[in-house]
Amino acid sequence: MRYKSTLLLSLLVVSASLQAQEKWGLLKCVEYAWANNISIKQTDLQSRIAALQLKQSKLGQLPNLNFSGNSGYSSGRNQDPTTFTLITQSYLSANMQLQSSADIFNWFSKRNTIAANEWELMAAKASTDKLKNDIALTVANSYLQILLAKEQEKIAGIQLQQSTAQLNNTRKLVDAGALPELNAVELEAQVARDSSTLISAKGNVQQAILTIKAYMGMDAAAPFEVDTPPVDKIPVDKIADLQPENVYASAIANMPQQKYNDYKLKAAEKTAKAAKGNMYPTLSAFGSLGSRFNSRSMEATGSFTTNPPIGKVTVNSVDYNVYSFSPFTQYTYGKQAFFSQLNQNFSQSVGLGLSIPIFNGYSARTAYERSRISTRNWQLQKDLDNQSLKQNIYQAYNAAVVALEKFNAGKKTLETTERTYSFAQKRYDVGMLSTFELITNQNNLFRARLENALNQYDYVFKMKVLEFYKGLGIKL
């Protein structure tokens, strides 16, 4: 038993270790966010409601069928529900009816309602796709922020290693009397600053991880480590292939927001046609089956034939009955059974109905006018979103061009700073440069590396935003 417990504990530890070591790529992060983000789940519920509305509108074309029944006790003077005669007896009664009706022609109002609900369902799905796109872009940005924070942590670590190595080397020279104590003190202060910078960089990494977990809907305490591909290995389209007009044309055809507006506009048009149909006459068919029961209802239960007396004659003071020569049938009566009454009182009806709206408080006309205004509003919304999309694409293109130019300029600055630091290090090693000047050059290199990393990731993100507007997803 102890061996089994130890084995189970070992397996759990190994499993937890493997889970902790599992690295998350961008695609996996996005898919997890799609499956667990609460906002996406809420939007998906709206799609289900739209699907139910569509199903109900389709079933609304079928004839309706309703059963009604009632029973009661009556006393005093009232009408017999089976014979319709006035009686004063108390009785129990029951009525049952099965009714059905169906529209034959209603100016395609129901068909247009179904078409409108189909477009509404497609719009709801497009709304979910739009939110997924937004979440994907947000997660991609957070993912890049983690990569940037890790790169900054790496640079800060290298800076600390360099400062520590210089301090160790300078301390040896100071102990040997070759350099003054001030040089070592200045480097100790630099090491302290670099240590603080490294701690801040590590904190930024953890903060970026917590941010992406929030967007993904992941528990903040869950183990999480992203895959860190080199930034120069992240695929980026050429800026020449992302001209604003071409991106805009692709966005109009593929972006979920534009699809959503198209679907809502078509739904509004069909809703207007359905509202217009409600202003015209409706032809329908109806039919019903019914029966009744009365606890006082009587029926003949039997009969017999007899010759009834028709008078009397007296003979010798004795009375004798005189009978008819024609036979006479007499009946016996009893309470009529429940199902017998239902069968006897069974009734059927069928017919056509015509409903003509003449005056209803202007409600039908108002509904139609409102639907026309709604249609116009969705057309304007579509135009507004298209204008905003085009503006955003041109701004994204301009931002990508600026980011590319900054990145290229930053690379040259970094190359120059690295050469400057290399020369400064050599001069310091031969005693031709003060510690303060060496630290200044080292800090310049540190800032140049950070700036270059920031420019590179900013450029990649700006390009990914431009790629995003094509409506073809994001890839890293």
C-alpha positions as CSV (number, residue, x, y, z in Angstrom):
1,M,0.0,0.0,0.0
2,R,2.8,2.4,0.9
3,Y,4.5,1.5,-2.4
4,K,1.3,2.4,-4.4
5,S,1.0,5.7,-2.6
6,T,4.5,6.6,-3.3
7,L,4.1,5.7,-7.0
8,L,0.9,7.7,-7.3
9,L,2.6,10.7,-5.6
10,S,5.5,10.4,-8.0
11,L,3.2,10.4,-11.0
12,L,1.4,13.5,-9.8
13,V,4.7,15.3,-9.3
14,V,5.9,14.3,-12.8
15,S,2.6,15.3,-14.3
16,A,2.6,18.7,-12.6
17,S,6.2,19.2,-13.7
18,L,5.4,18.5,-17.3
19,Q,2.4,20.8,-17.2
20,A,4.6,23.6,-15.7
21,Q,7.2,23.1,-18.5
22,E,4.6,23.1,-21.2
23,K,5.1,26.2,-23.4
24,W,2.3,28.1,-25.0
25,G,2.5,29.4,-28.6
26,L,0.3,32.2,-29.9
27,L,-2.1,29.8,-31.7
28,K,-2.7,27.8,-28.5
29,C,-3.2,31.0,-26.5
30,V,-5.8,32.3,-29.0
31,E,-7.7,29.0,-29.1
32,Y,-7.7,28.8,-25.3
33,A,-9.1,32.4,-25.2
34,W,-11.8,31.6,-27.7
35,A,-12.9,28.6,-25.6
36,N,-12.7,30.3,-22.2
37,N,-13.2,34.0,-22.6
38,I,-16.5,34.9,-20.9
39,S,-17.4,37.7,-23.3
40,I,-17.2,35.2,-26.2
41,K,-19.4,32.8,-24.3
42,Q,-22.0,35.5,-23.7
43,T,-22.0,36.5,-27.4
44,D,-22.3,32.8,-28.4
45,L,-25.5,32.7,-26.2
46,Q,-26.9,35.5,-28.2
47,S,-26.3,33.4,-31.4
48,R,-28.3,30.6,-29.8
49,I,-31.2,32.9,-29.0
50,A,-31.2,34.1,-32.6
51,A,-31.2,30.4,-33.8
52,L,-34.3,29.7,-31.5
53,Q,-36.1,32.8,-33.0
54,L,-35.4,31.5,-36.5
55,K,-36.7,28.0,-35.6
56,Q,-39.8,29.5,-34.0
57,S,-40.6,31.6,-37.0
58,K,-40.3,28.6,-39.3
59,L,-42.6,26.5,-37.1
60,G,-45.0,29.5,-37.2
61,Q,-45.9,28.5,-40.7
62,L,-47.5,25.3,-39.5
63,P,-51.2,25.2,-38.5
64,N,-51.8,25.7,-34.8
65,L,-53.7,23.0,-32.8
66,N,-55.2,23.7,-29.4
67,F,-57.4,21.6,-27.1
68,S,-59.7,23.2,-24.5
69,G,-62.0,21.7,-21.9
70,N,-64.0,22.6,-18.9
71,S,-66.3,21.1,-16.4
72,G,-68.7,22.6,-13.8
73,Y,-71.7,22.3,-11.6
74,S,-74.9,24.3,-12.3
75,S,-78.1,24.7,-10.3
76,G,-81.2,26.8,-10.6
77,R,-82.8,27.9,-13.8
78,N,-80.4,27.5,-16.7
79,Q,-79.9,26.1,-20.1
80,D,-79.1,22.4,-20.7
81,P,-75.8,22.4,-22.6
82,T,-76.8,19.3,-24.6
83,T,-80.5,20.0,-25.4
84,F,-80.4,23.8,-25.0
85,T,-83.7,23.7,-23.1
86,L,-84.4,25.6,-20.0
87,I,-84.3,23.5,-16.8
88,T,-84.3,24.0,-13.1
89,Q,-82.4,20.8,-12.1
90,S,-78.8,20.8,-10.8
91,Y,-76.3,19.0,-13.0
92,L,-72.6,18.4,-13.8
93,S,-71.4,19.4,-17.3
94,A,-68.3,19.1,-19.4
95,N,-67.3,20.7,-22.7
96,M,-64.3,19.7,-24.9
97,Q,-63.0,21.3,-28.1
98,L,-60.1,20.7,-30.5
99,Q,-59.4,23.8,-32.7
100,S,-56.9,24.4,-35.5
101,S,-56.2,27.3,-37.9
102,A,-53.7,28.2,-40.5
103,D,-52.8,31.3,-42.6
104,I,-53.4,30.7,-46.3
105,F,-52.1,34.1,-47.5
106,N,-50.7,37.0,-45.6
107,W,-48.7,38.9,-48.2
108,F,-45.5,36.9,-47.4
109,S,-45.3,38.5,-44.0
110,K,-44.2,35.2,-42.3
111,R,-41.8,34.3,-45.1
112,N,-40.1,37.7,-44.8
113,T,-40.0,37.3,-41.0
114,I,-38.2,34.0,-41.5
115,A,-35.7,35.6,-44.0
116,A,-35.1,38.4,-41.5
117,N,-34.4,35.9,-38.7
118,E,-32.0,34.0,-40.9
119,W,-30.0,37.2,-41.5
120,E,-30.2,38.0,-37.8
121,L,-28.7,34.6,-37.0
122,M,-25.9,35.2,-39.5
123,A,-25.3,38.7,-38.0
124,A,-25.1,37.1,-34.5
125,K,-22.5,34.7,-35.7
126,A,-20.6,37.5,-37.4
127,S,-20.7,39.4,-34.1
128,T,-19.2,36.4,-32.3
129,D,-16.5,36.2,-35.0
130,K,-15.8,39.9,-34.6
131,L,-15.3,39.5,-30.9
132,K,-13.0,36.5,-31.5
133,N,-11.0,38.6,-33.9
134,D,-10.7,41.4,-31.3
135,I,-9.7,38.9,-28.6
136,A,-7.1,37.3,-31.0
137,L,-5.6,40.7,-31.7
138,T,-5.5,41.6,-28.0
139,V,-3.9,38.2,-27.1
140,A,-1.4,38.7,-29.9
141,N,-0.5,42.1,-28.5
142,S,-0.1,40.7,-25.0
143,Y,1.9,37.8,-26.4
144,L,4.3,40.2,-28.1
145,Q,4.5,42.3,-24.9
146,I,5.6,39.1,-23.0
147,L,8.3,38.5,-25.7
148,L,9.4,42.2,-25.4
149,A,9.5,42.0,-21.6
150,K,11.6,38.8,-21.8
151,E,13.9,40.4,-24.2
152,Q,14.3,43.4,-21.9
153,E,14.9,41.1,-19.0
154,K,17.6,39.4,-21.1
155,I,19.3,42.7,-21.9
156,A,19.1,43.8,-18.3
157,G,20.7,40.5,-17.3
158,I,23.5,41.0,-19.8
159,Q,24.0,44.5,-18.5
160,L,24.2,43.2,-14.9
161,Q,26.7,40.5,-15.9
162,Q,28.9,43.1,-17.6
163,S,28.8,45.5,-14.7
164,T,29.6,42.6,-12.3
165,A,32.5,41.4,-14.4
166,Q,33.9,45.0,-14.5
167,L,33.4,45.4,-10.8
168,N,35.3,42.1,-10.1
169,N,38.1,43.1,-12.4
170,T,38.3,46.7,-11.0
171,R,38.2,45.4,-7.4
172,K,41.3,43.3,-8.2
173,L,43.1,46.3,-9.6
174,V,42.1,48.4,-6.6
175,D,43.3,45.8,-4.2
176,A,46.6,45.7,-6.1
177,G,46.9,49.5,-5.8
178,A,46.6,50.1,-9.6
179,L,43.3,52.0,-9.4
180,P,41.7,54.2,-6.7
181,E,38.9,53.0,-4.5
182,L,36.5,55.5,-6.2
183,N,36.5,53.3,-9.4
184,A,35.3,50.3,-7.5
185,V,32.6,52.3,-5.6
186,E,31.3,53.8,-8.8
187,L,31.0,50.3,-10.3
188,E,29.3,49.0,-7.2
189,A,26.7,51.7,-7.6
190,Q,26.2,50.7,-11.2
191,V,25.8,47.0,-10.2
192,A,23.1,48.1,-7.7
193,R,21.3,50.1,-10.4
194,D,21.5,47.2,-12.9
195,S,20.2,44.8,-10.3
196,S,17.2,47.0,-9.7
197,T,16.6,47.3,-13.4
198,L,16.7,43.5,-13.7
199,I,14.2,43.1,-10.9
200,S,11.9,45.5,-12.6
201,A,12.3,43.7,-15.9
202,K,11.3,40.4,-14.2
203,G,8.3,42.1,-12.7
204,N,7.3,43.4,-16.1
205,V,7.4,39.8,-17.5
206,Q,5.1,38.5,-14.7
207,Q,2.8,41.5,-15.2
208,A,2.6,40.8,-18.9
209,I,1.8,37.1,-18.2
210,L,-1.0,38.0,-15.8
211,T,-2.4,40.4,-18.5
212,I,-2.6,37.7,-21.2
213,K,-4.1,35.2,-18.6
214,A,-6.9,37.7,-18.0
215,Y,-7.7,38.0,-21.7
216,M,-7.5,34.2,-22.1
217,G,-9.8,33.5,-19.1
218,M,-7.1,31.5,-17.4
219,D,-6.6,31.2,-13.6
220,A,-4.0,33.7,-12.5
221,A,-2.3,31.0,-10.4
222,A,-2.1,28.4,-13.2
223,P,1.4,27.6,-14.5
224,F,2.1,29.4,-17.7
225,E,5.2,29.9,-19.9
226,V,5.1,31.2,-23.5
227,D,7.2,29.9,-26.3
228,T,9.7,32.6,-27.2
229,P,10.6,32.5,-30.9
230,P,13.3,35.0,-31.9
231,V,11.6,38.2,-33.0
232,D,13.5,38.2,-36.3
233,K,11.9,34.8,-37.0
234,I,8.3,36.1,-36.7
235,P,6.8,36.1,-40.2
236,V,5.9,39.6,-41.4
237,D,4.4,40.5,-44.7
238,K,6.3,43.0,-46.9
239,I,5.1,46.6,-46.5
240,A,4.7,46.7,-50.3
241,D,2.1,43.9,-50.1
242,L,0.1,45.8,-47.6
243,Q,-0.9,48.9,-49.5
244,P,-3.9,50.6,-47.9
245,E,-6.3,50.3,-50.8
246,N,-5.6,46.6,-51.2
247,V,-6.0,46.0,-47.5
248,Y,-9.2,47.9,-47.4
249,A,-10.7,45.9,-50.3
250,S,-9.8,42.7,-48.5
251,A,-11.2,44.0,-45.2
252,I,-14.5,44.9,-46.8
253,A,-14.9,41.3,-48.0
254,N,-13.5,39.5,-44.9
255,M,-13.8,41.6,-41.7
256,P,-16.6,40.3,-39.4
257,Q,-17.8,43.8,-38.6
258,Q,-18.5,44.5,-42.3
259,K,-20.3,41.2,-42.6
260,Y,-22.3,42.0,-39.5
261,N,-23.5,45.3,-40.9
262,D,-24.4,43.6,-44.2
263,Y,-26.5,41.0,-42.5
264,K,-28.2,43.5,-40.2
265,L,-29.1,45.7,-43.1
266,K,-30.6,42.7,-45.0
267,A,-32.5,41.6,-41.9
268,A,-33.9,45.2,-41.6
269,E,-35.0,45.2,-45.2
270,K,-36.9,41.8,-44.7
271,T,-38.4,43.1,-41.5
272,A,-39.7,46.1,-43.3
273,K,-41.4,43.9,-45.9
274,A,-42.9,41.7,-43.2
275,A,-44.3,44.9,-41.5
276,K,-45.7,46.1,-44.7
277,G,-47.5,42.7,-45.2
278,N,-49.2,43.2,-41.8
279,M,-51.0,46.2,-43.3
280,Y,-53.0,44.0,-45.8
281,P,-55.8,41.5,-45.4
282,T,-55.0,38.0,-44.2
283,L,-56.8,34.9,-45.4
284,S,-56.9,31.9,-43.1
285,A,-58.6,28.5,-42.7
286,F,-60.0,27.1,-39.4
287,G,-61.6,24.0,-38.2
288,S,-62.8,22.6,-34.8
289,L,-64.1,19.4,-33.2
290,G,-66.2,19.4,-30.0
291,S,-68.6,17.6,-27.8
292,R,-70.6,18.1,-24.5
293,F,-71.7,16.1,-21.5
294,N,-74.6,16.6,-19.0
295,S,-75.0,14.4,-15.9
296,R,-78.9,14.8,-16.2
297,S,-79.1,13.7,-19.7
298,M,-81.4,10.6,-20.2
299,E,-81.6,8.0,-22.9
300,A,-83.9,5.0,-23.7
301,T,-82.6,1.9,-22.2
302,G,-85.3,-0.6,-23.3
303,S,-88.8,-1.0,-24.8
304,F,-91.8,-3.3,-24.7
305,T,-95.0,-3.7,-26.8
306,T,-98.5,-3.7,-25.1
307,N,-102.1,-3.2,-25.8
308,P,-103.0,-0.4,-23.4
309,P,-106.6,-0.1,-22.1
310,I,-108.7,2.5,-23.9
311,G,-111.7,2.5,-21.6
312,K,-114.0,0.5,-19.3
313,V,-117.4,-1.2,-19.6
314,T,-119.7,-2.4,-16.8
315,V,-121.5,-5.7,-17.1
316,N,-123.7,-6.9,-14.2
317,S,-122.2,-4.3,-12.0
318,V,-118.7,-5.5,-12.8
319,D,-116.1,-3.2,-14.5
320,Y,-114.1,-4.6,-17.4
321,N,-111.2,-2.9,-19.2
322,V,-111.5,-2.4,-23.0
323,Y,-108.1,-2.9,-24.8
324,S,-107.0,-1.5,-28.1
325,F,-106.5,-3.9,-31.0
326,S,-103.4,-1.9,-32.1
327,P,-100.1,-2.7,-30.2
328,F,-98.4,0.2,-28.5
329,T,-94.6,0.5,-27.8
330,Q,-93.4,1.9,-24.4
331,Y,-89.8,2.8,-23.5
332,T,-87.8,2.7,-20.3
333,Y,-85.2,5.5,-19.6
334,G,-81.9,5.8,-17.7
335,K,-79.0,8.2,-17.4
336,Q,-77.0,8.5,-20.6
337,A,-73.4,7.3,-20.3
338,F,-70.4,9.8,-20.6
339,F,-68.9,8.4,-23.8
340,S,-72.3,7.9,-25.3
341,Q,-73.0,11.6,-24.8
342,L,-69.7,12.6,-26.3
343,N,-70.5,10.5,-29.4
344,Q,-74.0,11.8,-29.7
345,N,-73.0,15.5,-29.2
346,F,-69.9,15.3,-31.4
347,S,-69.8,18.4,-33.7
348,Q,-67.4,19.5,-36.5
349,S,-66.9,22.9,-38.2
350,V,-64.6,24.1,-40.9
351,G,-64.3,27.4,-42.7
352,L,-62.4,30.4,-44.1
353,G,-61.6,33.6,-42.3
354,L,-60.7,37.0,-43.8
355,S,-59.1,39.6,-41.5
356,I,-58.9,43.1,-43.0
357,P,-57.1,45.8,-40.9
358,I,-59.2,49.0,-41.2
359,F,-58.2,51.0,-38.2
360,N,-56.0,49.8,-35.4
361,G,-54.7,53.0,-33.9
362,Y,-52.1,53.4,-36.7
363,S,-50.1,50.7,-35.1
364,A,-49.4,48.7,-38.3
365,R,-48.4,51.8,-40.3
366,T,-46.2,53.0,-37.4
367,A,-44.5,49.6,-37.2
368,Y,-43.8,49.8,-41.0
369,E,-42.5,53.3,-40.8
370,R,-40.2,52.4,-37.9
371,S,-38.8,49.4,-39.8
372,R,-38.0,51.7,-42.8
373,I,-36.2,54.1,-40.5
374,S,-34.3,51.2,-39.0
375,T,-33.3,50.1,-42.4
376,R,-32.0,53.5,-43.2
377,N,-30.1,53.6,-39.9
378,W,-28.3,50.3,-40.6
379,Q,-27.3,51.7,-44.1
380,L,-25.8,54.7,-42.4
381,Q,-24.1,52.6,-39.8
382,K,-22.6,50.4,-42.5
383,D,-21.3,53.5,-44.3
384,L,-19.9,54.9,-41.0
385,D,-18.1,51.7,-40.1
386,N,-16.7,51.4,-43.6
387,Q,-15.3,55.0,-43.3
388,S,-13.9,54.2,-39.9
389,L,-12.3,51.0,-41.3
390,K,-10.6,52.9,-44.1
391,Q,-9.4,55.6,-41.8
392,N,-8.0,53.0,-39.4
393,I,-6.3,51.1,-42.2
394,Y,-4.5,54.2,-43.5
395,Q,-3.5,55.1,-39.9
396,A,-2.2,51.6,-39.4
397,Y,-0.2,51.7,-42.6
398,N,1.3,55.1,-41.7
399,A,2.2,53.7,-38.2
400,A,3.8,50.6,-39.7
401,V,5.9,52.7,-42.1
402,V,7.0,55.0,-39.2
403,A,7.8,51.9,-37.1
404,L,9.8,50.4,-39.9
405,E,11.8,53.6,-40.3
406,K,12.4,53.9,-36.6
407,F,13.5,50.2,-36.4
408,N,16.0,50.7,-39.3
409,A,17.4,53.9,-37.7
410,G,17.6,52.2,-34.3
411,K,19.6,49.4,-35.8
412,K,22.2,51.8,-37.0
413,T,22.2,53.6,-33.7
414,L,22.8,50.3,-31.9
415,E,25.7,49.4,-34.2
416,T,27.3,52.7,-33.6
417,T,26.8,52.5,-29.8
418,E,28.3,48.9,-29.7
419,R,31.4,50.2,-31.5
420,T,31.6,53.1,-29.2
421,Y,31.4,50.9,-26.1
422,S,34.0,48.5,-27.6
423,F,36.4,51.3,-28.0
424,A,35.6,52.7,-24.5
425,Q,36.2,49.3,-22.9
426,K,39.6,49.0,-24.6
427,R,40.6,52.5,-23.5
428,Y,39.4,51.7,-19.9
429,D,41.4,48.5,-19.8
430,V,44.6,50.5,-20.6
431,G,43.7,53.3,-18.1
432,M,42.9,55.9,-20.7
433,L,39.2,56.2,-19.7
434,S,37.6,56.9,-16.4
435,T,35.1,54.6,-14.7
436,F,32.4,57.3,-15.0
437,E,33.0,57.6,-18.8
438,L,32.9,53.8,-19.1
439,I,29.7,53.5,-17.2
440,T,28.2,56.3,-19.3
441,N,29.0,54.4,-22.5
442,Q,27.7,51.1,-21.0
443,N,24.4,52.8,-20.1
444,N,24.2,54.3,-23.6
445,L,24.6,50.8,-25.0
446,F,22.0,49.4,-22.6
447,R,19.5,52.1,-23.6
448,A,20.3,51.5,-27.3
449,R,19.6,47.8,-26.9
450,L,16.3,48.4,-25.1
451,E,15.3,51.0,-27.7
452,N,16.2,48.6,-30.5
453,A,14.2,45.8,-29.0
454,L,11.2,48.1,-28.4
455,N,11.4,49.4,-32.0
456,Q,11.6,45.9,-33.4
457,Y,8.6,44.6,-31.4
458,D,6.7,47.8,-32.1
459,Y,7.3,47.3,-35.9
460,V,6.2,43.7,-35.7
461,F,3.0,44.6,-33.9
462,K,2.2,47.4,-36.2
463,M,2.6,45.1,-39.2
464,K,0.4,42.5,-37.5
465,V,-2.3,45.1,-37.0
466,L,-2.1,45.9,-40.7
467,E,-2.2,42.2,-41.5
468,F,-5.2,41.9,-39.2
469,Y,-7.2,44.4,-41.2
470,K,-7.0,42.0,-44.2
471,G,-9.4,39.8,-42.3
472,L,-7.2,36.7,-42.7
473,G,-6.2,36.2,-39.1
474,I,-2.9,36.7,-37.3
475,K,0.1,34.5,-37.4
476,L,3.4,34.5,-35.4
